[in-house]
Amino acid sequence: MTTAAAIPAPALWLGVFGLAPFLGLAGAAVLLDGDHASLAQRALIAYGATILSFLGGIHWGFALREPAAAKERLAGVLAVGVAPQLLGWASLLAPHPAGLWLVAVAILAFVLADRRLATEALAPAWFIRLRAPLSISAALCLAAGTFAP
C-alpha cells in the first residue's frame, strides 16, 4: 500500500457535495407523502445506481492507469468494475423497498473491493479513507428512504 497522504481537497469536497442528493432525497422520501414520497424514492434509487456505475468505472480507471501492476489480475479488476453497474440496473427494476436496500448494500459492499485496490497499490492510500465514510453516509440515506410513508 502507498504511504498515507492527505485526501486532496477537490476529492474531499466533491465527495461531500455528492452526498447532497442522497441527503435531500432521503429527507424528501421521509417527509413527503403519496406520489411525492414515491418520486423521491425512485430518484434516490436512480442516484444510487448512477453512483454505483461511477464506482465501477473507478476500478477500470485504476486498472488502465497501472496496466503493468494489474496485468496478472487485470481481468478480475475489470470484472469487479462491471458488477456495480449491473447491481445498479437491477435496483432500478426491483420493487420497493428492495431497490433501495440493494443499492445501499452494494455501495457498502463495494468498499471492500475498493480497499483491495488500495491494498494492492492500484489506488492511492487516501482513496479508501474518503470512500468508506461517503459510502456509509450514502447507505444510511438509502436505508432512511425505505421509511417513507
C-alpha positions as CSV (number, residue, x, y, z in Angstrom):
1,M,0.0,0.0,0.0
2,T,1.2,3.5,-0.7
3,T,2.1,5.8,2.2
4,A,-0.7,7.7,3.9
5,A,-1.4,11.1,2.4
6,A,-4.0,13.7,2.9
7,I,-7.2,13.5,0.9
8,P,-6.9,16.0,-1.9
9,A,-9.2,18.9,-1.3
10,P,-11.1,18.6,-4.6
11,A,-11.8,14.9,-4.0
12,L,-13.0,15.6,-0.5
13,W,-15.3,18.5,-1.4
14,L,-16.7,16.8,-4.4
15,G,-17.3,13.7,-2.4
16,V,-19.0,15.5,0.3
17,F,-21.2,17.5,-2.1
18,G,-22.0,14.3,-3.8
19,L,-23.9,13.3,-0.6
20,A,-26.3,16.3,-1.0
21,P,-28.7,14.4,-3.4
22,F,-28.7,11.4,-1.0
23,L,-29.5,13.6,2.0
24,G,-32.1,15.7,0.1
25,L,-33.9,12.8,-1.5
26,A,-33.9,10.7,1.7
27,G,-35.4,13.6,3.6
28,A,-38.0,14.2,0.9
29,A,-38.9,10.5,0.8
30,V,-39.5,10.5,4.6
31,L,-41.1,13.9,5.0
32,L,-43.3,14.0,1.9
33,D,-46.3,11.7,1.3
34,G,-48.0,10.0,-1.6
35,D,-46.7,10.5,-5.1
36,H,-44.1,13.0,-3.9
37,A,-42.5,10.4,-1.5
38,S,-42.7,7.8,-4.2
39,L,-40.9,10.1,-6.7
40,A,-38.2,10.9,-4.1
41,Q,-37.7,7.2,-3.5
42,R,-37.3,6.5,-7.2
43,A,-34.9,9.4,-7.6
44,L,-32.9,8.1,-4.6
45,I,-32.6,4.7,-6.2
46,A,-31.6,6.3,-9.5
47,Y,-29.0,8.5,-8.0
48,G,-27.6,5.5,-6.1
49,A,-27.5,3.5,-9.3
50,T,-25.5,6.2,-11.0
51,I,-23.1,6.3,-8.1
52,L,-22.6,2.6,-8.3
53,S,-21.8,2.9,-12.0
54,F,-19.3,5.6,-11.2
55,L,-17.7,3.4,-8.6
56,G,-17.3,0.6,-11.1
57,G,-15.7,3.0,-13.5
58,I,-13.1,3.9,-10.9
59,H,-11.8,0.3,-11.0
60,W,-11.4,0.4,-14.7
61,G,-9.6,3.7,-14.4
62,F,-7.1,2.4,-11.9
63,A,-6.5,-0.8,-13.8
64,L,-5.9,1.1,-17.0
65,R,-3.7,3.6,-15.3
66,E,-1.4,0.9,-14.0
67,P,-1.7,-1.9,-16.5
68,A,1.7,-3.4,-15.6
69,A,0.9,-3.6,-11.9
70,A,-2.5,-5.1,-12.7
71,K,-1.5,-7.3,-15.7
72,E,-1.9,-10.6,-14.0
73,R,-5.2,-9.6,-12.4
74,L,-6.5,-7.2,-15.0
75,A,-9.5,-9.4,-15.9
76,G,-10.5,-9.6,-12.3
77,V,-10.2,-5.9,-11.6
78,L,-12.2,-5.1,-14.7
79,A,-14.9,-7.7,-13.9
80,V,-15.3,-6.3,-10.4
81,G,-15.7,-2.9,-12.0
82,V,-18.7,-4.1,-14.0
83,A,-20.6,-5.6,-11.1
84,P,-21.8,-2.2,-9.6
85,Q,-23.4,-1.2,-12.9
86,L,-25.3,-4.5,-13.0
87,L,-26.4,-4.1,-9.4
88,G,-27.5,-0.5,-10.0
89,W,-29.5,-1.5,-13.1
90,A,-31.1,-4.4,-11.1
91,S,-32.0,-1.9,-8.3
92,L,-33.9,0.2,-10.8
93,L,-36.1,-2.8,-11.8
94,A,-36.6,-4.0,-8.2
95,P,-39.8,-3.4,-6.3
96,H,-39.9,-1.0,-3.3
97,P,-38.1,-1.2,-0.9
98,A,-35.8,-3.9,-2.4
99,G,-34.2,-1.4,-4.8
100,L,-33.2,0.9,-2.1
101,W,-31.8,-1.9,0.0
102,L,-29.9,-3.4,-3.0
103,V,-28.2,-0.1,-3.7
104,A,-27.4,0.5,-0.1
105,V,-25.8,-2.9,0.4
106,A,-24.0,-2.7,-2.9
107,I,-22.4,0.6,-2.1
108,L,-21.3,-0.7,1.3
109,A,-20.0,-4.0,-0.1
110,F,-18.1,-2.3,-2.8
111,V,-15.9,-0.6,-0.2
112,L,-14.3,-4.0,0.3
113,A,-13.4,-4.0,-3.4
114,D,-12.0,-0.5,-3.1
115,R,-10.0,-1.5,-0.1
116,R,-8.4,-4.2,-2.2
117,L,-7.4,-1.6,-4.8
118,A,-5.7,0.4,-2.1
119,T,-4.0,-2.7,-0.6
120,E,-2.7,-3.7,-4.0
121,A,-1.4,-0.1,-4.5
122,L,-3.6,0.5,-7.5
123,A,-5.4,3.3,-5.7
124,P,-3.8,6.0,-3.5
125,A,-3.9,5.4,0.2
126,W,-6.3,8.3,0.8
127,F,-8.9,6.7,-1.5
128,I,-10.4,4.3,1.0
129,R,-10.3,6.9,3.7
130,L,-12.5,9.0,1.5
131,R,-14.7,6.2,0.2
132,A,-15.6,4.5,3.4
133,P,-17.3,7.4,5.2
134,L,-19.0,8.6,2.0
135,S,-20.3,5.0,1.4
136,I,-21.6,4.6,4.9
137,S,-23.4,8.0,4.7
138,A,-24.9,7.2,1.3
139,A,-26.1,3.7,2.6
140,L,-27.7,5.3,5.6
141,C,-29.6,7.8,3.4
142,L,-30.8,4.9,1.2
143,A,-31.9,3.0,4.2
144,A,-33.7,6.0,5.5
145,G,-35.5,6.3,2.2
146,T,-37.2,2.9,2.9
147,F,-39.2,4.5,5.8
148,A,-41.2,6.7,3.5
149,P,-44.9,6.8,4.4
